[in-house]
Amino acid sequence: MKFKCEIKMDNAAFDPDPLLELRRLLINAAMRFEQLQGSDPLGLKLREGVFLDALGNKVGSYTIEGED
């Protein structure tokens, strides 16, 4: 199984400290995985998703590929 993630960090939400916004995005993804744990084990809701920055813009996406 493989987790692929891409986040573009070149917009205003990442200024002045890009690592703070990146941290927020990754924590939100981890919380989503935890909330859906057991209810959708690697089903449709967890196989792919998007990252929205603090301003609501899509800045990236992730996919989980392969068999369980």
Buried (B, 14 or more C-beta within 10 A) or exposed (E): EEEEBEBEBEEEBBEEEBEEBBEBBBEEBEEEBEEBEEEEEBEEBBEEBEBBBEEEEEBBEBEBEEEE
